[in-house]
Amino acid sequence: MEGTDWYRWDAGDLLLSIRVQPRGKRDKLLGPAGNHLRIRITAPPVEGKANEHLRGFLADLFGVLRSQVVLVAGERGRVKRVRIRRPLRLPEGIRLGENPQGKR
């Protein structure tokens, strides 16, 4: 696996460490900060709503289906580990090292 503290490439999949801020005014990718990618979402952290909203937001950002965004860890916390299976694009303003598979 290659990457930094907040992301890793794993055989074409992208693993992210995310710090989520729920109940935001609007959904927004805030960018990397230390060991996490910061994201603000509008959904409240109630009954899994924030997790599902986050999966949809990430799917749109990376050009994949919601089913390709898997919550690996952090279901009940603000810090989460997410796997994005074979992302088709990278969000504007986010620079990642090259995917070892040569695909984005």
Protein Blocks (a to p, Z undefined) as FASTA:
>chain_A
ZZdfkbcceehiacddddddehifbdcdebjehjbccdddfbdceehlmmmmmmmmmmmm
nopafklpccfbhklmmbdcdddehifbdcehiacdddfklpZZ
